[in-house]
Amino acid sequence: MLPLGAIVVFLLRERRLGELRDLFTPASFLVVIVSSLGWYVACAMGRRYGFLGRQLESENFGRFFGTLGFMAPWYYLKPILLNSMPLSVMVPFAAGAALRRPAQIGSSAETRQQRARFNARMLATFWLLTVIFFTVAAYKRRAYLLPLWPSSAFLLAWGADEIAQRSRWGRIARGALVVLCAGLVAFNFIYLPHHEVAGCAGGSFQAAAAQIDRTVGIDEPLYLYGFGDDPAPLLFYLDRDAPRVEGKLGDAPPGYVIVPQSVWDEHESEALDLKPVLNVEAGGDKLLLLRRGGAIGMARPIPQARSNFYESFSQGILDRSLHQVGNGGNL
């Protein structure tokens, strides 16, 4: 949807209606249908109807229209602007500059700068459309912005090149950008891995999720509250939906709520009917599992495959015992 939407918006804005008509032919429409529906057709042919329903209802429509909860529209300001300081602050300005530049290319006198400007305008259209699309969506995650990073890299390089051509300090600015990028690469490859390893020493996300799953029944509601960063590792090991609760902690619906210890200390007075039932440590942070209403902690049921194994094993012992009794043996 997003690449095709960016192409349509770009060609319409550039008034390249002939190329738009040539691009969307019956054959290209068939390719889009086959490539986009292949996953769902495979699930249907494999009779994975439960999984297919979850994909369509929860993952595709629920996250966009709010059945999994609503999140603030300004949620993406921080991951867009602060994810790779200071480069990330420059990207919106580069995208805005690219959208203001004319992108028409003459077929006879095509220059490198014109081609780069044309590409920058196209990628800036994709960048802006992606940000708007996921900002409108009710459920948000930082990982949804990953498709922006290649476009952002190109826009940064293009912006630096434009400055270099228009300013006498251009070469210095370009060199400073190269040095800054090299420093950030070294920071990401040296410091961050050691930082993450040190953080794991304060408690495993996998162990914390296992304790929570043993307490919260598989059919019982589970929510998150007060997490400043996206708790992707915890959600990965929980392997279940855990939408965020917005507003006051006391307004959380019946069920279980995972909150950081510091958040609980701050909001405990406004959530008197929420009771801590579990204390775990994950990534150096202390987390509390709170219970509200009639939710009763239950262990996960034994998976069906293992249950069938135990049933067959027990039935085999019973059959052998009855056979021995029938032959005069002792049970």
N, C-alpha and C positions, 0 to 999 in steps of 0.2 A: 504493500500500500504506500509506504513512505517514498521509496525510490520512484515509483510510477507517479505519485502525486507531485513530487518535486519536478519531474520531467514535464508534466502537463502544465503546472504553474509557470515554469520557466519558459516554455515555448509560447504560451499564451501572452506572457508579459513581453516577450521579445517579438510578438506578432509573427511568429514563424508557423502560420497555420498550415501551410503546405506540408512541412515536415511533420507536424502533428497528425495530419491526415494519413501521411505515408507510414507513420510509425504504428498506428493502431489499425492493423488489418485483421481480417478473420484469422489468419495463421498466427499472428502474434497474440491475439486474444486466446486462441487455443493453447498456446504455450503457457500463458499466464494461468489459465484454469488448471492445466495438468501439473504445473510446478507448485501451485499454491494448495491444491486439494489432495496431492499425493499422500500426505501424512494422514489425512482424515479417511481417505479411501482405504488405506492400509489397515487402519484401526477397524473400519467397518467390515472389511473382508475377513479380518481376524476375529471378528465378533467380540471385540473389546469395547462393548457399548458403554460400560460404566466409565472407562477411561476416556472414551470419546465424548461422553456427556460432560465430564469434568473439564476437558479441554475447551469445549464450546461455551458452557455456561459459566464456569468460574474463571478459567485462564483468559479466554478471549473477551467475552462480554462482561463478566463480573468485574474484572479489574478496571474496565473502562467506564462502565455505567454505575458502579458504586455498590453492587451487592456484597462486595468484600470490604466496604467501608470507604469513607471519603478522607482525602488528605488535602492540606492547604495548597492552594495554587502556587504559592511562592516557595514550595519545598525545593524546587530545583535551582533556586538562586545560589545556594551555597555550593552544591556540587559543580555547577557550571563555572562559577567565578573563582572558587577557592580550591579546586581539585589539583591544580598544577601551578601554584603561584610561582612567579608573577605572570607566566605565559597565558594562563587561562583567562586573566583579566583582559589581555590584548585581543583575544579571539572575537568577542562581540563587536569590537571596534573594527577589526579587519573584515568581518562579515558585513557590517553596515557600509564600510567603504566600498566593498565589492558590489553591493547591490546598487550603490549610487553611480557606479561607473557604467558607461555604455558598453555593451558586450557585442555589438555587431562586428562581424569579421568580413572584410572584402575578400573575395575569392582570388583576386589577382595580386593584391598587395597585402598578403597576410604576414604579419610579423610575429616574432616570439612574444612580445609584450601583449599584443592583441589576443593571441591564443591563450596566454596565461590569464588575462583579464576575463576572457570568455569562460574559461574553466572555473575561475574563482567565483564568478557570478552564479554559475550553475551550482557549485558546491555550497555557496552561501544560501541559496534558495533551499537546498536540502537541509542545511543546518537550521535555518529559521523554522521551516515546516516541522521538523522533528521536535524542536523545543516546544512549539505551540501545541502539537498533537499530544505529547505526554504531559504537558502542563494542564490541558483540559481533562485528561484522564483522571478518574477518581482515585485510583490506587497507583502509587508511585514507588519506584525503586531507582537507586542511582545506576544500577546496571543497565537500565533501559537506555541510558545515554551513551553507551559504548559505541554505537554507530557514528557518533559525532566526532570521535577522535581522529580518524583519518582525514575527514574534511577540515577539522581544526588545524591539523598539521600543515595541510596545503595552504590554508588561508593565512597562517602565520608566516610561512615562507614567502607567499605572494606579497603580503603586506610589507615585510622587510625589504623585498626587492623594489617595491614601489617607492618606499622611503629613500632607498639608496639611489634611485634614479632622479628623484626630485630634490634632494638636499645635498649640500656639499659635505655634510657629515654622514652621508649614506654609508660609506665603507666602514666607518667606525661603528655605526649602528648595526650593520650586518655582522661585523666581527664580534660585537658584544653579544648578539643573539646566539652566535655559534658557541661562544664560551659559556653562556648561560645554559644552553641546552646540554653541553657536555657535562657541566657541573650537576645538572639535574639527573642525567643518566647515571653518573657515578653515585649520586645520592640514592637513587632507586635500587641500584644493584648491590650496594655495599651496606648502607645504613638500614633500609627498610627490612630486608630479610632478617638481620640480627634483631631488630626491634620486634618483629612478629614472633620469632623464636622465644625471645625473652618474655613476651606477653603470654605465650602458651604455657610457660612454667607456672603461671598463676591459676591454672585450672583449665581442663580440657573442655572445649565446646561439646565434643562428642559425649563425654561422660556426663556433663550437665544435662544435655538433651535426653540421654537415656534415663536419668533419674526423673526428669519431668514426665517423660512418656510412661514410665512405670506408675506414676501417680495419677495422671490424667487419662481417663478412658478414651479409647480411640474415637468414640462418638460424642464425647463431651466437648463443649466449646472452649477454645483457648485463644487468648488475646495478648497483645503487647501494649505496654504503656511506658512512656518516658524515655525511650531509646533515642538519644541524639543522633547516632549514626545508624546506618542500615545494618541490622543484626543478621546479615546473610549467613555467616557460619552457623549460628544457632538454628536458624530456620532450615538450613540444609540438613542438619543432623536430626531435627525434630521430624522432618519428612511429613509435614502436615500444614494446613492453613492456620495462620495465626495473625489475623488483621490487627492493625493498630487501633487503639481507642483514643479518640480525640476529646478535647474538653477536659472536664474534671474527672479525676480518678473515681470519685464516688458515683459517677454516672455510668460506670462500666456495666454491661449487661450480665445476667447470671452466667456463671461458669468460672473459669480460671483466668488469671491475669499474671503475666510475667513482668516484673518491674525491677529496675536496679535498686539496690539498697538505699542509695542516696536519695532517689526519687521518693521511695516509701517514707523515709525519715521526714521528708518535707511535706508530704501530702497525707500522712497517716490520719491527721485530725479530721479530714474531710471525707474519709472512707471508713467509717466505723463498722460497717457491715462486711468489710473485707478482712479475712483472717489469714495470716501466713500459715502455710502448711508445709513448705519446703524451702530450704536455704541451700543454694548451690553457688559454686564459683566457676566463672568462665572467662578466660582471657585476662585474668587479673581483676575482674569486676565481680562483686557479690550481687547475686540475683535472688529475688524472692518470688516464690509462686504463691499467689493469693487465691483464695476461694470465696465465692459469693453465691448465695442462694442454695438451691438443693443439689448442687453438683456433688457427686460422691466419687472419690478417687478410685479408680479401677486399674488393674494391670492390663496391658495389652493382651488380647486373646491369642492363644497359640495359633500360628499361621495354619491355613487349611492343609497344606502339604504335610506338615509335621503331625497335625491331628489325625489325618488319614493313616499315617505310619503307625501311630500308637494304637489306633483302633484295630488295624490289621494284626499288629503284634499281639494285642490282648485276645483277639478272636482266635488266633492260632494256638495260644496257650490253653484257652477254654476247650477248643476242639480236641487237642491232644489229651487233656484231662478226662473229658467225657469218653474218648476212645479207650483210655486205660480202664475206666470204671466198667465199660461194656465188656471188656475182656477179663474181668475179675480182679483188676488191680485196685489199688488204694488211691483215693483222690487226695 
